[in-house]
């Protein structure tokens, strides 16, 4: 295994689970190809979550379905699209944003 490859890194992360330093493992910003590569290793510990940018302007449906088919949950980061004005101006978002006591980082 080449130093610094996905396989080597994942094996080191699995060792953390073995040592009790982590209960589960996850990945971040893995597209369908990266997920397939990881699962083809095959890993002893499967990723339980893939954290990706996902919001109405970037729904990533294919990735969502690919993860679901492999038992990997998807967690959205930047659900407001990095405060993208086009997304924030949508009627439902605007009503939420304008509600008394609302703060953008909590919407």
MODELLER restraints for C-alpha pairs under 7 A, 6 or more apart:
rsr = mdl.restraints
at = mdl.atoms
rsr.add(forms.Gaussian(group=physical.xy_distance, feature=features.Distance(at['CA:1:A'], at['CA:8:A']), mean=6.51, stdev=0.5))
rsr.add(forms.Gaussian(group=physical.xy_distance, feature=features.Distance(at['CA:7:A'], at['CA:41:A']), mean=6.74, stdev=0.5))
rsr.add(forms.Gaussian(group=physical.xy_distance, feature=features.Distance(at['CA:14:A'], at['CA:45:A']), mean=6.23, stdev=0.5))
rsr.add(forms.Gaussian(group=physical.xy_distance, feature=features.Distance(at['CA:16:A'], at['CA:22:A']), mean=5.68, stdev=0.5))
rsr.add(forms.Gaussian(group=physical.xy_distance, feature=features.Distance(at['CA:17:A'], at['CA:23:A']), mean=5.76, stdev=0.5))
rsr.add(forms.Gaussian(group=physical.xy_distance, feature=features.Distance(at['CA:17:A'], at['CA:24:A']), mean=6.72, stdev=0.5))
rsr.add(forms.Gaussian(group=physical.xy_distance, feature=features.Distance(at['CA:24:A'], at['CA:48:A']), mean=6.79, stdev=0.5))
rsr.add(forms.Gaussian(group=physical.xy_distance, feature=features.Distance(at['CA:25:A'], at['CA:47:A']), mean=5.05, stdev=0.5))
rsr.add(forms.Gaussian(group=physical.xy_distance, feature=features.Distance(at['CA:25:A'], at['CA:48:A']), mean=6.11, stdev=0.5))
rsr.add(forms.Gaussian(group=physical.xy_distance, feature=features.Distance(at['CA:26:A'], at['CA:47:A']), mean=4.58, stdev=0.5))
rsr.add(forms.Gaussian(group=physical.xy_distance, feature=features.Distance(at['CA:26:A'], at['CA:48:A']), mean=5.41, stdev=0.5))
rsr.add(forms.Gaussian(group=physical.xy_distance, feature=features.Distance(at['CA:26:A'], at['CA:49:A']), mean=4.74, stdev=0.5))
rsr.add(forms.Gaussian(group=physical.xy_distance, feature=features.Distance(at['CA:26:A'], at['CA:50:A']), mean=5.89, stdev=0.5))
rsr.add(forms.Gaussian(group=physical.xy_distance, feature=features.Distance(at['CA:27:A'], at['CA:47:A']), mean=6.58, stdev=0.5))
rsr.add(forms.Gaussian(group=physical.xy_distance, feature=features.Distance(at['CA:27:A'], at['CA:49:A']), mean=6.25, stdev=0.5))
rsr.add(forms.Gaussian(group=physical.xy_distance, feature=features.Distance(at['CA:27:A'], at['CA:50:A']), mean=4.79, stdev=0.5))
rsr.add(forms.Gaussian(group=physical.xy_distance, feature=features.Distance(at['CA:27:A'], at['CA:51:A']), mean=6.37, stdev=0.5))
rsr.add(forms.Gaussian(group=physical.xy_distance, feature=features.Distance(at['CA:28:A'], at['CA:50:A']), mean=5.18, stdev=0.5))
rsr.add(forms.Gaussian(group=physical.xy_distance, feature=features.Distance(at['CA:28:A'], at['CA:51:A']), mean=4.50, stdev=0.5))
rsr.add(forms.Gaussian(group=physical.xy_distance, feature=features.Distance(at['CA:28:A'], at['CA:52:A']), mean=5.98, stdev=0.5))
rsr.add(forms.Gaussian(group=physical.xy_distance, feature=features.Distance(at['CA:29:A'], at['CA:50:A']), mean=6.75, stdev=0.5))
rsr.add(forms.Gaussian(group=physical.xy_distance, feature=features.Distance(at['CA:29:A'], at['CA:51:A']), mean=5.95, stdev=0.5))
rsr.add(forms.Gaussian(group=physical.xy_distance, feature=features.Distance(at['CA:29:A'], at['CA:52:A']), mean=4.76, stdev=0.5))
rsr.add(forms.Gaussian(group=physical.xy_distance, feature=features.Distance(at['CA:30:A'], at['CA:50:A']), mean=6.61, stdev=0.5))
rsr.add(forms.Gaussian(group=physical.xy_distance, feature=features.Distance(at['CA:31:A'], at['CA:63:A']), mean=6.57, stdev=0.5))
rsr.add(forms.Gaussian(group=physical.xy_distance, feature=features.Distance(at['CA:32:A'], at['CA:63:A']), mean=5.85, stdev=0.5))
rsr.add(forms.Gaussian(group=physical.xy_distance, feature=features.Distance(at['CA:32:A'], at['CA:66:A']), mean=6.66, stdev=0.5))
rsr.add(forms.Gaussian(group=physical.xy_distance, feature=features.Distance(at['CA:47:A'], at['CA:72:A']), mean=6.41, stdev=0.5))
rsr.add(forms.Gaussian(group=physical.xy_distance, feature=features.Distance(at['CA:48:A'], at['CA:72:A']), mean=4.97, stdev=0.5))
rsr.add(forms.Gaussian(group=physical.xy_distance, feature=features.Distance(at['CA:48:A'], at['CA:73:A']), mean=6.09, stdev=0.5))
rsr.add(forms.Gaussian(group=physical.xy_distance, feature=features.Distance(at['CA:49:A'], at['CA:72:A']), mean=5.12, stdev=0.5))
rsr.add(forms.Gaussian(group=physical.xy_distance, feature=features.Distance(at['CA:49:A'], at['CA:73:A']), mean=4.53, stdev=0.5))
rsr.add(forms.Gaussian(group=physical.xy_distance, feature=features.Distance(at['CA:49:A'], at['CA:74:A']), mean=5.59, stdev=0.5))
rsr.add(forms.Gaussian(group=physical.xy_distance, feature=features.Distance(at['CA:49:A'], at['CA:75:A']), mean=6.75, stdev=0.5))
rsr.add(forms.Gaussian(group=physical.xy_distance, feature=features.Distance(at['CA:50:A'], at['CA:72:A']), mean=6.66, stdev=0.5))
rsr.add(forms.Gaussian(group=physical.xy_distance, feature=features.Distance(at['CA:50:A'], at['CA:73:A']), mean=6.23, stdev=0.5))
rsr.add(forms.Gaussian(group=physical.xy_distance, feature=features.Distance(at['CA:50:A'], at['CA:74:A']), mean=5.00, stdev=0.5))
rsr.add(forms.Gaussian(group=physical.xy_distance, feature=features.Distance(at['CA:50:A'], at['CA:75:A']), mean=6.18, stdev=0.5))
rsr.add(forms.Gaussian(group=physical.xy_distance, feature=features.Distance(at['CA:51:A'], at['CA:74:A']), mean=5.81, stdev=0.5))
rsr.add(forms.Gaussian(group=physical.xy_distance, feature=features.Distance(at['CA:51:A'], at['CA:75:A']), mean=4.61, stdev=0.5))
rsr.add(forms.Gaussian(group=physical.xy_distance, feature=features.Distance(at['CA:51:A'], at['CA:76:A']), mean=5.76, stdev=0.5))
rsr.add(forms.Gaussian(group=physical.xy_distance, feature=features.Distance(at['CA:51:A'], at['CA:77:A']), mean=6.49, stdev=0.5))
rsr.add(forms.Gaussian(group=physical.xy_distance, feature=features.Distance(at['CA:52:A'], at['CA:75:A']), mean=6.38, stdev=0.5))
rsr.add(forms.Gaussian(group=physical.xy_distance, feature=features.Distance(at['CA:52:A'], at['CA:76:A']), mean=5.29, stdev=0.5))
rsr.add(forms.Gaussian(group=physical.xy_distance, feature=features.Distance(at['CA:52:A'], at['CA:77:A']), mean=5.78, stdev=0.5))
rsr.add(forms.Gaussian(group=physical.xy_distance, feature=features.Distance(at['CA:53:A'], at['CA:76:A']), mean=5.43, stdev=0.5))
rsr.add(forms.Gaussian(group=physical.xy_distance, feature=features.Distance(at['CA:53:A'], at['CA:77:A']), mean=4.91, stdev=0.5))
rsr.add(forms.Gaussian(group=physical.xy_distance, feature=features.Distance(at['CA:53:A'], at['CA:78:A']), mean=5.61, stdev=0.5))
rsr.add(forms.Gaussian(group=physical.xy_distance, feature=features.Distance(at['CA:53:A'], at['CA:79:A']), mean=6.89, stdev=0.5))
rsr.add(forms.Gaussian(group=physical.xy_distance, feature=features.Distance(at['CA:54:A'], at['CA:60:A']), mean=6.46, stdev=0.5))
rsr.add(forms.Gaussian(group=physical.xy_distance, feature=features.Distance(at['CA:54:A'], at['CA:76:A']), mean=5.06, stdev=0.5))
rsr.add(forms.Gaussian(group=physical.xy_distance, feature=features.Distance(at['CA:54:A'], at['CA:77:A']), mean=6.49, stdev=0.5))
rsr.add(forms.Gaussian(group=physical.xy_distance, feature=features.Distance(at['CA:54:A'], at['CA:78:A']), mean=6.81, stdev=0.5))
rsr.add(forms.Gaussian(group=physical.xy_distance, feature=features.Distance(at['CA:54:A'], at['CA:79:A']), mean=5.80, stdev=0.5))
rsr.add(forms.Gaussian(group=physical.xy_distance, feature=features.Distance(at['CA:55:A'], at['CA:79:A']), mean=4.79, stdev=0.5))
rsr.add(forms.Gaussian(group=physical.xy_distance, feature=features.Distance(at['CA:55:A'], at['CA:80:A']), mean=6.33, stdev=0.5))
rsr.add(forms.Gaussian(group=physical.xy_distance, feature=features.Distance(at['CA:55:A'], at['CA:81:A']), mean=6.30, stdev=0.5))
rsr.add(forms.Gaussian(group=physical.xy_distance, feature=features.Distance(at['CA:64:A'], at['CA:74:A']), mean=6.58, stdev=0.5))
rsr.add(forms.Gaussian(group=physical.xy_distance, feature=features.Distance(at['CA:67:A'], at['CA:73:A']), mean=6.38, stdev=0.5))
rsr.add(forms.Gaussian(group=physical.xy_distance, feature=features.Distance(at['CA:67:A'], at['CA:74:A']), mean=7.00, stdev=0.5))
rsr.add(forms.Gaussian(group=physical.xy_distance, feature=features.Distance(at['CA:80:A'], at['CA:87:A']), mean=6.74, stdev=0.5))
rsr.add(forms.Gaussian(group=physical.xy_distance, feature=features.Distance(at['CA:88:A'], at['CA:94:A']), mean=6.16, stdev=0.5))
rsr.add(forms.Gaussian(group=physical.xy_distance, feature=features.Distance(at['CA:96:A'], at['CA:107:A']), mean=6.88, stdev=0.5))
rsr.add(forms.Gaussian(group=physical.xy_distance, feature=features.Distance(at['CA:97:A'], at['CA:103:A']), mean=7.00, stdev=0.5))
rsr.add(forms.Gaussian(group=physical.xy_distance, feature=features.Distance(at['CA:97:A'], at['CA:104:A']), mean=6.48, stdev=0.5))
rsr.add(forms.Gaussian(group=physical.xy_distance, feature=features.Distance(at['CA:97:A'], at['CA:107:A']), mean=6.72, stdev=0.5))
